[in-house]
Amino acid sequence: MDADYNPDLLPAGREGAIMAAPSPIMNQPAKTPHISRIDQPTHRTHGFFLRVSRDGHIYSAFFADQTYGGREQALAAAQAQRGKLLNILGLPAQRSRRLWAELPRRRGRSGIVGVQRVIDRKSKPWRKYWRATWSPRPGVVRKQQFSIREHGEERAKQLALRARRAGLRSMVD
């Protein structure tokens, strides 16, 4: 396990929960960007995994402790390979927060990132709605939801899409 890993420092909460402010551990540059430690004793796999992605292509390599003569040597080999790879590929293009939020992705039924169809099963009868989410500035999340019962399926979805687009226009980098 990584020496820097401490599960007590990770934010508590259920999956998908949105936090108002980032945890102190977030937004700090990694000591070894693009390199992750892998320890799987059941598979006898111990080493460092290097992964860099550019323009939709993923470049990856695994540096096993046993192959390189120990943990420190495997990390050094991964860092050397990362340096060579970054020299060839160059730095990633910097995108604004708004452009990043507008990137097309494959997930979701709406086809738009930040717009989801939600069923709240905690209430009786279940509440169904379309929800738009966006981040007007770093560390702040805004949400707006539109009831399917009140607006109908298509109208609620269109309202959520409109709210998302308006939210993206209000984003500050």
C-alpha positions as CSV (number, residue, x, y, z in Angstrom):
1,M,0.0,0.0,0.0
2,D,1.2,3.5,-0.7
3,A,2.9,5.3,2.1
4,D,0.9,8.4,1.3
5,Y,-2.5,6.6,1.3
6,N,-4.6,7.2,4.4
7,P,-8.2,6.2,4.2
8,D,-9.0,8.4,7.2
9,L,-8.2,11.5,5.1
10,L,-10.8,10.6,2.4
11,P,-14.1,12.3,2.5
12,A,-17.0,10.2,4.0
13,G,-20.3,10.0,2.2
14,R,-22.2,7.9,-0.2
15,E,-21.3,7.4,-3.8
16,G,-22.4,10.3,-5.9
17,A,-22.7,12.7,-3.0
18,I,-21.8,16.3,-3.8
19,M,-19.6,18.1,-1.3
20,A,-19.8,21.9,-1.0
21,A,-16.1,22.4,-0.5
22,P,-13.2,20.3,-1.6
23,S,-11.3,18.2,0.9
24,P,-7.9,19.4,1.9
25,I,-6.3,16.4,0.2
26,M,-7.9,17.4,-3.2
27,N,-6.4,19.7,-5.8
28,Q,-2.9,19.0,-4.7
29,P,-0.5,18.0,-7.5
30,A,0.5,14.3,-7.3
31,K,4.1,13.6,-6.4
32,T,4.3,11.1,-9.3
33,P,1.7,12.2,-11.9
34,H,0.4,9.5,-14.3
35,I,1.9,6.8,-12.0
36,S,-0.1,4.6,-9.6
37,R,1.0,2.0,-7.2
38,I,-0.6,-1.5,-7.6
39,D,-0.4,-4.0,-4.8
40,Q,-2.6,-7.2,-5.4
41,P,-1.2,-9.9,-3.1
42,T,-3.8,-12.4,-4.3
43,H,-2.4,-12.1,-7.8
44,R,1.2,-11.6,-6.6
45,T,1.2,-8.3,-8.5
46,H,3.3,-5.5,-7.0
47,G,4.6,-2.5,-9.0
48,F,3.8,0.8,-10.6
49,F,1.4,1.5,-13.4
50,L,2.1,4.3,-15.8
51,R,-0.8,5.7,-17.9
52,V,-0.8,8.9,-20.0
53,S,-3.7,9.8,-22.3
54,R,-3.6,12.2,-25.2
55,D,-6.2,12.8,-27.9
56,G,-8.2,9.7,-27.0
57,H,-5.2,7.4,-27.0
58,I,-4.0,5.8,-23.8
59,Y,-0.3,4.9,-23.4
60,S,0.4,2.5,-20.5
61,A,3.0,0.3,-19.0
62,F,3.5,-1.7,-15.8
63,F,6.8,-1.8,-13.9
64,A,6.9,-4.8,-11.6
65,D,8.9,-4.6,-8.4
66,Q,10.4,-8.1,-9.0
67,T,11.5,-7.3,-12.6
68,Y,13.2,-4.0,-11.6
69,G,14.8,-5.3,-8.4
70,G,12.6,-3.6,-5.8
71,R,10.0,-0.9,-5.2
72,E,12.3,2.1,-5.5
73,Q,13.9,0.8,-8.8
74,A,10.5,0.1,-10.3
75,L,9.3,3.6,-9.4
76,A,12.5,5.1,-10.9
77,A,12.0,3.1,-14.1
78,A,8.3,4.3,-14.3
79,Q,9.4,7.9,-13.8
80,A,12.1,7.6,-16.4
81,Q,9.6,6.2,-18.9
82,R,7.1,8.9,-18.0
83,G,9.7,11.5,-18.8
84,K,10.5,10.0,-22.2
85,L,6.8,9.6,-23.0
86,L,6.0,13.3,-22.0
87,N,8.9,14.5,-24.1
88,I,7.4,12.7,-27.1
89,L,3.7,13.6,-26.5
90,G,4.2,17.0,-25.0
91,L,2.0,18.7,-22.4
92,P,-1.8,18.3,-22.6
93,A,-3.8,21.1,-24.1
94,Q,-5.2,23.4,-21.4
95,R,-8.9,23.6,-21.5
96,S,-11.1,26.0,-19.6
97,R,-13.5,24.6,-17.0
98,R,-16.4,25.4,-19.3
99,L,-14.9,23.5,-22.3
100,W,-14.0,20.6,-20.0
101,A,-17.6,20.5,-18.8
102,E,-18.9,20.5,-22.4
103,L,-16.8,17.5,-23.6
104,P,-19.0,14.8,-25.0
105,R,-19.0,11.6,-23.0
106,R,-20.6,8.2,-23.6
107,R,-22.5,7.9,-20.3
108,G,-26.1,8.8,-19.4
109,R,-29.5,8.5,-20.9
110,S,-29.7,12.2,-21.8
111,G,-26.6,12.2,-23.9
112,I,-25.5,15.4,-22.1
113,V,-23.0,15.4,-19.2
114,G,-24.6,17.0,-16.1
115,V,-28.2,16.1,-17.0
116,Q,-29.6,12.9,-15.4
117,R,-33.0,11.2,-15.0
118,V,-33.4,10.5,-11.3
119,I,-35.8,8.3,-9.4
120,D,-36.0,9.2,-5.7
121,R,-37.1,5.9,-4.0
122,K,-37.0,7.3,-0.5
123,S,-40.4,9.0,-0.9
124,K,-43.7,7.3,-1.5
125,P,-44.8,7.5,-4.2
126,W,-41.4,7.6,-5.9
127,R,-40.4,11.0,-7.3
128,K,-39.1,11.0,-10.8
129,Y,-37.4,14.0,-12.2
130,W,-34.7,15.3,-14.6
131,R,-31.8,17.0,-12.8
132,A,-29.2,19.5,-14.2
133,T,-25.9,20.1,-12.4
134,W,-23.1,22.5,-13.1
135,S,-20.3,24.3,-11.2
136,P,-20.4,28.1,-11.6
137,R,-17.0,28.4,-9.9
138,P,-14.5,26.0,-8.4
139,G,-15.8,24.3,-5.2
140,V,-19.4,25.2,-5.9
141,V,-22.1,22.9,-7.3
142,R,-25.5,24.0,-8.4
143,K,-28.4,21.7,-9.2
144,Q,-31.9,22.2,-10.6
145,Q,-34.5,19.5,-11.0
146,F,-37.7,19.3,-13.0
147,S,-40.5,17.0,-12.0
148,I,-41.7,14.5,-14.6
149,R,-45.1,14.4,-12.9
150,E,-45.5,18.2,-13.2
151,H,-43.9,18.8,-16.7
152,G,-44.1,15.4,-18.4
153,E,-41.0,13.3,-19.5
154,E,-39.9,15.3,-22.5
155,R,-40.6,18.8,-21.2
156,A,-38.8,18.0,-17.9
157,K,-35.8,16.8,-19.9
158,Q,-35.8,19.8,-22.1
159,L,-36.0,22.2,-19.1
160,A,-33.0,20.3,-17.5
161,L,-31.0,20.6,-20.7
162,R,-31.8,24.3,-20.9
163,A,-30.8,24.8,-17.2
164,R,-27.5,23.0,-17.8
165,R,-26.7,25.2,-20.8
166,A,-27.5,28.3,-18.9
167,G,-25.4,27.1,-16.0
168,L,-22.4,26.4,-18.3
169,R,-22.7,30.0,-19.7
170,S,-22.4,31.3,-16.1
171,M,-19.2,29.3,-15.4
172,V,-16.1,31.2,-14.2
173,D,-12.6,29.8,-14.8
